[in-house]
C-alpha cells in the first residue's frame, strides 16, 4: 500500500517523523505487529523500542481490556 500526503510548503514536517508517528500509532492500536513495524521502518527491534517513547508509546503495551 502506498499513502501520499500533500501539505502546504509552509508546513515544515520531516517525512521520517510522519512515518514513525503513523507506524507507532498503528502498533499501539494493535494494527501492526512489532515485526511489521520494524519492516516498514527498516529498523531493528531495539531501534523500534527506542523510537516509541517520544510518540507516547511503550513496547510493553497492555491491551485495553487489562
PDB file of N, CA, C and O in Angstrom:
ATOM      1  N   UNK A   1       0.854  -1.169   0.000  1.00  0.00           N
ATOM      2  CA  UNK A   1       0.000   0.000   0.000  1.00  0.00           C
ATOM      3  C   UNK A   1       0.897   1.229   0.000  1.00  0.00           C
ATOM      4  O   UNK A   1       1.920   1.266   0.684  1.00  0.00           O
ATOM      5  N   UNK A   2       0.513   2.210  -0.756  1.00  0.00           N
ATOM      6  CA  UNK A   2       1.246   3.468  -0.798  1.00  0.00           C
ATOM      7  C   UNK A   2       0.295   4.578  -0.383  1.00  0.00           C
ATOM      8  O   UNK A   2      -0.833   4.665  -0.868  1.00  0.00           O
ATOM      9  N   UNK A   3       0.768   5.420   0.519  1.00  0.00           N
ATOM     10  CA  UNK A   3      -0.021   6.545   1.003  1.00  0.00           C
ATOM     11  C   UNK A   3       0.699   7.827   0.643  1.00  0.00           C
ATOM     12  O   UNK A   3       1.903   7.954   0.869  1.00  0.00           O
ATOM     13  N   UNK A   4      -0.029   8.775   0.087  1.00  0.00           N
ATOM     14  CA  UNK A   4       0.547  10.077  -0.249  1.00  0.00           C
ATOM     15  C   UNK A   4      -0.184  11.155   0.518  1.00  0.00           C
ATOM     16  O   UNK A   4      -1.398  11.090   0.710  1.00  0.00           O
ATOM     17  N   UNK A   5       0.567  12.143   0.950  1.00  0.00           N
ATOM     18  CA  UNK A   5       0.001  13.242   1.703  1.00  0.00           C
ATOM     19  C   UNK A   5       0.612  14.534   1.191  1.00  0.00           C
ATOM     20  O   UNK A   5       1.833  14.697   1.195  1.00  0.00           O
ATOM     21  N   UNK A   6      -0.234  15.445   0.753  1.00  0.00           N
ATOM     22  CA  UNK A   6       0.248  16.734   0.281  1.00  0.00           C
ATOM     23  C   UNK A   6      -0.001  17.781   1.350  1.00  0.00           C
ATOM     24  O   UNK A   6      -1.128  17.967   1.809  1.00  0.00           O
ATOM     25  N   UNK A   7       1.067  18.461   1.738  1.00  0.00           N
ATOM     26  CA  UNK A   7       0.984  19.515   2.741  1.00  0.00           C
ATOM     27  C   UNK A   7       1.477  20.820   2.125  1.00  0.00           C
ATOM     28  O   UNK A   7       2.315  20.800   1.224  1.00  0.00           O
ATOM     29  N   UNK A   8       0.969  21.946   2.597  1.00  0.00           N
ATOM     30  CA  UNK A   8       1.461  23.215   2.084  1.00  0.00           C
ATOM     31  C   UNK A   8       2.947  23.373   2.388  1.00  0.00           C
ATOM     32  O   UNK A   8       3.443  22.810   3.364  1.00  0.00           O
ATOM     33  N   UNK A   9       3.651  24.124   1.569  1.00  0.00           N
ATOM     34  CA  UNK A   9       5.082  24.331   1.753  1.00  0.00           C
ATOM     35  C   UNK A   9       5.415  24.967   3.100  1.00  0.00           C
ATOM     36  O   UNK A   9       6.526  24.804   3.604  1.00  0.00           O
ATOM     37  N   UNK A  10       4.471  25.684   3.680  1.00  0.00           N
ATOM     38  CA  UNK A  10       4.752  26.354   4.942  1.00  0.00           C
ATOM     39  C   UNK A  10       4.823  25.375   6.116  1.00  0.00           C
ATOM     40  O   UNK A  10       5.335  25.718   7.182  1.00  0.00           O
ATOM     41  N   UNK A  11       4.317  24.174   5.923  1.00  0.00           N
ATOM     42  CA  UNK A  11       4.369  23.159   6.968  1.00  0.00           C
ATOM     43  C   UNK A  11       5.732  22.474   6.888  1.00  0.00           C
ATOM     44  O   UNK A  11       6.049  21.801   5.907  1.00  0.00           O
ATOM     45  N   UNK A  12       6.523  22.660   7.930  1.00  0.00           N
ATOM     46  CA  UNK A  12       7.874  22.093   7.958  1.00  0.00           C
ATOM     47  C   UNK A  12       7.879  20.843   8.827  1.00  0.00           C
ATOM     48  O   UNK A  12       8.227  20.896  10.007  1.00  0.00           O
ATOM     49  N   UNK A  13       7.490  19.716   8.233  1.00  0.00           N
ATOM     50  CA  UNK A  13       7.433  18.448   8.946  1.00  0.00           C
ATOM     51  C   UNK A  13       8.326  17.451   8.227  1.00  0.00           C
ATOM     52  O   UNK A  13       8.259  17.292   7.008  1.00  0.00           O
ATOM     53  N   UNK A  14       9.152  16.794   9.000  1.00  0.00           N
ATOM     54  CA  UNK A  14      10.056  15.782   8.468  1.00  0.00           C
ATOM     55  C   UNK A  14       9.261  14.547   8.041  1.00  0.00           C
ATOM     56  O   UNK A  14       8.418  14.061   8.796  1.00  0.00           O
ATOM     57  N   UNK A  15       9.521  14.046   6.853  1.00  0.00           N
ATOM     58  CA  UNK A  15       8.806  12.887   6.335  1.00  0.00           C
ATOM     59  C   UNK A  15       9.039  11.655   7.215  1.00  0.00           C
ATOM     60  O   UNK A  15       8.122  10.861   7.425  1.00  0.00           O
ATOM     61  N   UNK A  16      10.244  11.497   7.722  1.00  0.00           N
ATOM     62  CA  UNK A  16      10.553  10.343   8.579  1.00  0.00           C
ATOM     63  C   UNK A  16       9.734  10.415   9.869  1.00  0.00           C
ATOM     64  O   UNK A  16       9.237   9.397  10.351  1.00  0.00           O
ATOM     65  N   UNK A  17       9.598  11.615  10.422  1.00  0.00           N
ATOM     66  CA  UNK A  17       8.801  11.812  11.635  1.00  0.00           C
ATOM     67  C   UNK A  17       7.358  11.362  11.400  1.00  0.00           C
ATOM     68  O   UNK A  17       6.778  10.671  12.236  1.00  0.00           O
ATOM     69  N   UNK A  18       6.793  11.746  10.284  1.00  0.00           N
ATOM     70  CA  UNK A  18       5.412  11.358   9.971  1.00  0.00           C
ATOM     71  C   UNK A  18       5.270   9.842   9.859  1.00  0.00           C
ATOM     72  O   UNK A  18       4.308   9.261  10.361  1.00  0.00           O
ATOM     73  N   UNK A  19       6.237   9.209   9.197  1.00  0.00           N
ATOM     74  CA  UNK A  19       6.185   7.754   9.032  1.00  0.00           C
ATOM     75  C   UNK A  19       6.298   7.063  10.391  1.00  0.00           C
ATOM     76  O   UNK A  19       5.542   6.135  10.680  1.00  0.00           O
ATOM     77  N   UNK A  20       7.239   7.510  11.224  1.00  0.00           N
ATOM     78  CA  UNK A  20       7.400   6.908  12.546  1.00  0.00           C
ATOM     79  C   UNK A  20       6.146   7.092  13.397  1.00  0.00           C
ATOM     80  O   UNK A  20       5.713   6.163  14.078  1.00  0.00           O
ATOM     81  N   UNK A  21       5.566   8.286  13.356  1.00  0.00           N
ATOM     82  CA  UNK A  21       4.365   8.566  14.145  1.00  0.00           C
ATOM     83  C   UNK A  21       3.205   7.670  13.699  1.00  0.00           C
ATOM     84  O   UNK A  21       2.486   7.122  14.534  1.00  0.00           O
ATOM     85  N   UNK A  22       3.028   7.526  12.410  1.00  0.00           N
ATOM     86  CA  UNK A  22       1.960   6.675  11.881  1.00  0.00           C
ATOM     87  C   UNK A  22       2.166   5.219  12.293  1.00  0.00           C
ATOM     88  O   UNK A  22       1.229   4.565  12.753  1.00  0.00           O
ATOM     89  N   UNK A  23       3.369   4.719  12.134  1.00  0.00           N
ATOM     90  CA  UNK A  23       3.664   3.332  12.494  1.00  0.00           C
ATOM     91  C   UNK A  23       3.504   3.123  14.001  1.00  0.00           C
ATOM     92  O   UNK A  23       2.956   2.108  14.428  1.00  0.00           O
ATOM     93  N   UNK A  24       3.978   4.073  14.807  1.00  0.00           N
ATOM     94  CA  UNK A  24       3.847   3.960  16.265  1.00  0.00           C
ATOM     95  C   UNK A  24       2.380   3.874  16.673  1.00  0.00           C
ATOM     96  O   UNK A  24       2.020   3.066  17.529  1.00  0.00           O
ATOM     97  N   UNK A  25       1.541   4.693  16.071  1.00  0.00           N
ATOM     98  CA  UNK A  25       0.115   4.671  16.418  1.00  0.00           C
ATOM     99  C   UNK A  25      -0.561   3.390  15.938  1.00  0.00           C
ATOM    100  O   UNK A  25      -1.414   2.843  16.638  1.00  0.00           O
ATOM    101  N   UNK A  26      -0.193   2.911  14.766  1.00  0.00           N
ATOM    102  CA  UNK A  26      -0.771   1.646  14.268  1.00  0.00           C
ATOM    103  C   UNK A  26      -0.334   0.482  15.150  1.00  0.00           C
ATOM    104  O   UNK A  26      -1.116  -0.434  15.404  1.00  0.00           O
ATOM    105  N   UNK A  27       0.912   0.514  15.617  1.00  0.00           N
ATOM    106  CA  UNK A  27       1.410  -0.503  16.544  1.00  0.00           C
ATOM    107  C   UNK A  27       0.652  -0.431  17.864  1.00  0.00           C
ATOM    108  O   UNK A  27       0.206  -1.453  18.385  1.00  0.00           O
ATOM    109  N   UNK A  28       0.509   0.773  18.401  1.00  0.00           N
ATOM    110  CA  UNK A  28      -0.193   0.981  19.666  1.00  0.00           C
ATOM    111  C   UNK A  28      -1.631   0.468  19.594  1.00  0.00           C
ATOM    112  O   UNK A  28      -2.126  -0.122  20.555  1.00  0.00           O
ATOM    113  N   UNK A  29      -2.296   0.684  18.475  1.00  0.00           N
ATOM    114  CA  UNK A  29      -3.689   0.253  18.297  1.00  0.00           C
ATOM    115  C   UNK A  29      -3.805  -1.232  17.977  1.00  0.00           C
ATOM    116  O   UNK A  29      -4.912  -1.760  17.865  1.00  0.00           O
ATOM    117  N   UNK A  30      -2.663  -1.909  17.829  1.00  0.00           N
ATOM    118  CA  UNK A  30      -2.693  -3.344  17.546  1.00  0.00           C
ATOM    119  C   UNK A  30      -2.908  -3.676  16.088  1.00  0.00           C
ATOM    120  O   UNK A  30      -3.219  -4.820  15.757  1.00  0.00           O
ATOM    121  N   UNK A  31      -2.750  -2.710  15.217  1.00  0.00           N
ATOM    122  CA  UNK A  31      -2.953  -2.929  13.785  1.00  0.00           C
ATOM    123  C   UNK A  31      -1.687  -3.383  13.084  1.00  0.00           C
ATOM    124  O   UNK A  31      -1.742  -3.879  11.958  1.00  0.00           O
ATOM    125  N   UNK A  32      -0.531  -3.215  13.748  1.00  0.00           N
ATOM    126  CA  UNK A  32       0.745  -3.697  13.230  1.00  0.00           C
ATOM    127  C   UNK A  32       1.452  -4.473  14.333  1.00  0.00           C
ATOM    128  O   UNK A  32       1.398  -4.092  15.502  1.00  0.00           O
ATOM    129  N   UNK A  33       2.103  -5.543  13.962  1.00  0.00           N
ATOM    130  CA  UNK A  33       2.946  -6.255  14.917  1.00  0.00           C
ATOM    131  C   UNK A  33       4.287  -5.519  15.008  1.00  0.00           C
ATOM    132  O   UNK A  33       4.600  -4.660  14.183  1.00  0.00           O
ATOM    133  N   UNK A  34       5.060  -5.873  16.019  1.00  0.00           N
ATOM    134  CA  UNK A  34       6.399  -5.285  16.144  1.00  0.00           C
ATOM    135  C   UNK A  34       7.223  -5.605  14.900  1.00  0.00           C
ATOM    136  O   UNK A  34       7.931  -4.744  14.378  1.00  0.00           O
ATOM    137  N   UNK A  35       7.128  -6.827  14.437  1.00  0.00           N
ATOM    138  CA  UNK A  35       7.869  -7.250  13.242  1.00  0.00           C
ATOM    139  C   UNK A  35       7.465  -6.421  12.017  1.00  0.00           C
ATOM    140  O   UNK A  35       8.326  -5.949  11.274  1.00  0.00           O
ATOM    141  N   UNK A  36       6.171  -6.249  11.813  1.00  0.00           N
ATOM    142  CA  UNK A  36       5.699  -5.461  10.674  1.00  0.00           C
ATOM    143  C   UNK A  36       6.180  -4.015  10.767  1.00  0.00           C
ATOM    144  O   UNK A  36       6.618  -3.433   9.774  1.00  0.00           O
ATOM    145  N   UNK A  37       6.094  -3.441  11.963  1.00  0.00           N
ATOM    146  CA  UNK A  37       6.530  -2.058  12.157  1.00  0.00           C
ATOM    147  C   UNK A  37       8.012  -1.903  11.834  1.00  0.00           C
ATOM    148  O   UNK A  37       8.413  -0.941  11.178  1.00  0.00           O
ATOM    149  N   UNK A  38       8.817  -2.846  12.294  1.00  0.00           N
ATOM    150  CA  UNK A  38      10.261  -2.792  12.017  1.00  0.00           C
ATOM    151  C   UNK A  38      10.547  -2.917  10.526  1.00  0.00           C
ATOM    152  O   UNK A  38      11.440  -2.252  10.002  1.00  0.00           O
ATOM    153  N   UNK A  39       9.796  -3.761   9.853  1.00  0.00           N
ATOM    154  CA  UNK A  39       9.974  -3.921   8.409  1.00  0.00           C
ATOM    155  C   UNK A  39       9.614  -2.635   7.670  1.00  0.00           C
ATOM    156  O   UNK A  39      10.340  -2.217   6.769  1.00  0.00           O
ATOM    157  N   UNK A  40       8.513  -2.013   8.039  1.00  0.00           N
ATOM    158  CA  UNK A  40       8.079  -0.782   7.378  1.00  0.00           C
ATOM    159  C   UNK A  40       9.124   0.317   7.535  1.00  0.00           C
ATOM    160  O   UNK A  40       9.438   1.035   6.586  1.00  0.00           O
ATOM    161  N   UNK A  41       9.656   0.435   8.749  1.00  0.00           N
ATOM    162  CA  UNK A  41      10.622   1.492   9.036  1.00  0.00           C
ATOM    163  C   UNK A  41      12.058   1.089   8.696  1.00  0.00           C
ATOM    164  O   UNK A  41      12.967   1.919   8.711  1.00  0.00           O
ATOM    165  N   UNK A  42      12.249  -0.196   8.390  1.00  0.00           N
ATOM    166  CA  UNK A  42      13.567  -0.724   8.067  1.00  0.00           C
ATOM    167  C   UNK A  42      14.550  -0.482   9.217  1.00  0.00           C
ATOM    168  O   UNK A  42      15.653   0.024   9.010  1.00  0.00           O
ATOM    169  N   UNK A  43      14.131  -0.852  10.429  1.00  0.00           N
ATOM    170  CA  UNK A  43      14.961  -0.692  11.613  1.00  0.00           C
ATOM    171  C   UNK A  43      14.921  -1.970  12.449  1.00  0.00           C
ATOM    172  O   UNK A  43      14.058  -2.827  12.255  1.00  0.00           O
ATOM    173  N   UNK A  44      15.860  -2.083  13.375  1.00  0.00           N
ATOM    174  CA  UNK A  44      15.919  -3.246  14.262  1.00  0.00           C
ATOM    175  C   UNK A  44      14.845  -3.143  15.342  1.00  0.00           C
ATOM    176  O   UNK A  44      14.251  -2.084  15.545  1.00  0.00           O
ATOM    177  N   UNK A  45      14.607  -4.253  16.025  1.00  0.00           N
ATOM    178  CA  UNK A  45      13.630  -4.260  17.131  1.00  0.00           C
ATOM    179  C   UNK A  45      14.068  -3.302  18.226  1.00  0.00           C
ATOM    180  O   UNK A  45      13.242  -2.604  18.814  1.00  0.00           O
ATOM    181  N   UNK A  46      15.357  -3.268  18.496  1.00  0.00           N
ATOM    182  CA  UNK A  46      15.872  -2.360  19.527  1.00  0.00           C
ATOM    183  C   UNK A  46      15.647  -0.902  19.130  1.00  0.00           C
ATOM    184  O   UNK A  46      15.203  -0.096  19.947  1.00  0.00           O
ATOM    185  N   UNK A  47      15.951  -0.566  17.883  1.00  0.00           N
ATOM    186  CA  UNK A  47      15.742   0.803  17.409  1.00  0.00           C
ATOM    187  C   UNK A  47      14.262   1.170  17.468  1.00  0.00           C
ATOM    188  O   UNK A  47      13.916   2.309  17.784  1.00  0.00           O
ATOM    189  N   UNK A  48      13.392   0.215  17.166  1.00  0.00           N
ATOM    190  CA  UNK A  48      11.952   0.455  17.234  1.00  0.00           C
ATOM    191  C   UNK A  48      11.527   0.757  18.668  1.00  0.00           C
ATOM    192  O   UNK A  48      10.779   1.703  18.916  1.00  0.00           O
ATOM    193  N   UNK A  49      12.009  -0.055  19.611  1.00  0.00           N
ATOM    194  CA  UNK A  49      11.670   0.154  21.027  1.00  0.00           C
ATOM    195  C   UNK A  49      12.158   1.516  21.505  1.00  0.00           C
ATOM    196  O   UNK A  49      11.495   2.167  22.313  1.00  0.00           O
ATOM    197  N   UNK A  50      13.303   1.945  21.014  1.00  0.00           N
ATOM    198  CA  UNK A  50      13.867   3.234  21.423  1.00  0.00           C
ATOM    199  C   UNK A  50      13.166   4.429  20.783  1.00  0.00           C
ATOM    200  O   UNK A  50      13.192   5.527  21.339  1.00  0.00           O
ATOM    201  N   UNK A  51      12.541   4.232  19.627  1.00  0.00           N
ATOM    202  CA  UNK A  51      11.877   5.359  18.960  1.00  0.00           C
ATOM    203  C   UNK A  51      10.449   5.579  19.451  1.00  0.00           C
ATOM    204  O   UNK A  51       9.868   6.626  19.168  1.00  0.00           O
ATOM    205  N   UNK A  52       9.868   4.629  20.175  1.00  0.00           N
ATOM    206  CA  UNK A  52       8.474   4.732  20.598  1.00  0.00           C
ATOM    207  C   UNK A  52       8.173   5.786  21.673  1.00  0.00           C
ATOM    208  O   UNK A  52       7.181   6.501  21.533  1.00  0.00           O
ATOM    209  N   UNK A  53       8.972   5.920  22.733  1.00  0.00           N
ATOM    210  CA  UNK A  53       8.615   6.853  23.813  1.00  0.00           C
ATOM    211  C   UNK A  53       8.305   8.296  23.383  1.00  0.00           C
ATOM    212  O   UNK A  53       7.364   8.878  23.922  1.00  0.00           O
ATOM    213  N   UNK A  54       9.034   8.895  22.458  1.00  0.00           N
ATOM    214  CA  UNK A  54       8.663  10.261  22.054  1.00  0.00           C
ATOM    215  C   UNK A  54       7.246  10.366  21.460  1.00  0.00           C
ATOM    216  O   UNK A  54       6.663  11.450  21.419  1.00  0.00           O
ATOM    217  N   UNK A  55       6.709   9.239  21.008  1.00  0.00           N
ATOM    218  CA  UNK A  55       5.350   9.215  20.450  1.00  0.00           C
ATOM    219  C   UNK A  55       4.323   8.772  21.497  1.00  0.00           C
ATOM    220  O   UNK A  55       3.153   8.561  21.180  1.00  0.00           O
ATOM    221  N   UNK A  56       4.774   8.634  22.741  1.00  0.00           N
ATOM    222  CA  UNK A  56       3.867   8.257  23.826  1.00  0.00           C
ATOM    223  C   UNK A  56       3.488   6.798  23.841  1.00  0.00           C
ATOM    224  O   UNK A  56       2.440   6.432  24.373  1.00  0.00           O
ATOM    225  N   UNK A  57       4.331   5.952  23.260  1.00  0.00           N
ATOM    226  CA  UNK A  57       4.038   4.522  23.150  1.00  0.00           C
ATOM    227  C   UNK A  57       5.172   3.729  23.793  1.00  0.00           C
ATOM    228  O   UNK A  57       6.339   4.110  23.699  1.00  0.00           O
ATOM    229  N   UNK A  58       4.821   2.636  24.439  1.00  0.00           N
ATOM    230  CA  UNK A  58       5.801   1.742  25.035  1.00  0.00           C
ATOM    231  C   UNK A  58       5.762   0.407  24.312  1.00  0.00           C
ATOM    232  O   UNK A  58       4.717   0.003  23.800  1.00  0.00           O
ATOM    233  N   UNK A  59       6.885  -0.271  24.268  1.00  0.00           N
ATOM    234  CA  UNK A  59       6.937  -1.592  23.660  1.00  0.00           C
ATOM    235  C   UNK A  59       6.131  -2.590  24.486  1.00  0.00           C
ATOM    236  O   UNK A  59       5.706  -3.623  23.970  1.00  0.00           O
ATOM    237  N   UNK A  60       5.919  -2.284  25.770  1.00  0.00           N
ATOM    238  CA  UNK A  60       5.161  -3.158  26.682  1.00  0.00           C
ATOM    239  C   UNK A  60       3.727  -2.654  26.793  1.00  0.00           C
ATOM    240  O   UNK A  60       3.294  -2.245  27.870  1.00  0.00           O
ATOM    241  N   UNK A  61       3.002  -2.680  25.707  1.00  0.00           N
ATOM    242  CA  UNK A  61       1.639  -2.179  25.675  1.00  0.00           C
ATOM    243  C   UNK A  61       0.686  -3.273  26.116  1.00  0.00           C
ATOM    244  O   UNK A  61       0.687  -4.369  25.554  1.00  0.00           O
ATOM    245  N   UNK A  62      -0.134  -2.978  27.128  1.00  0.00           N
ATOM    246  CA  UNK A  62      -1.192  -3.904  27.530  1.00  0.00           C
ATOM    247  C   UNK A  62      -2.393  -3.665  26.635  1.00  0.00           C
ATOM    248  O   UNK A  62      -2.572  -2.571  26.099  1.00  0.00           O
ATOM    249  N   UNK A  63      -3.201  -4.675  26.478  1.00  0.00           N
ATOM    250  CA  UNK A  63      -4.433  -4.486  25.723  1.00  0.00           C
ATOM    251  C   UNK A  63      -5.362  -3.582  26.518  1.00  0.00           C
ATOM    252  O   UNK A  63      -5.195  -3.431  27.728  1.00  0.00           O
ATOM    253  N   UNK A  64      -6.325  -2.989  25.857  1.00  0.00           N
ATOM    254  CA  UNK A  64      -7.257  -2.073  26.516  1.00  0.00           C
ATOM    255  C   UNK A  64      -8.169  -2.794  27.499  1.00  0.00           C
ATOM    256  O   UNK A  64      -8.791  -2.153  28.347  1.00  0.00           O
ATOM    257  N   UNK A  65      -8.258  -4.118  27.398  1.00  0.00           N
ATOM    258  CA  UNK A  65      -9.107  -4.875  28.305  1.00  0.00           C
ATOM    259  C   UNK A  65      -8.499  -4.997  29.693  1.00  0.00           C
ATOM    260  O   UNK A  65      -9.229  -5.214  30.661  1.00  0.00           O
ATOM    261  N   UNK A  66      -7.169  -4.863  29.818  1.00  0.00           N
ATOM    262  CA  UNK A  66      -6.484  -5.039  31.108  1.00  0.00           C
ATOM    263  C   UNK A  66      -6.450  -3.767  31.885  1.00  0.00           C
ATOM    264  O   UNK A  66      -5.913  -3.733  32.992  1.00  0.00           O
TER     265      UNK A  66
END
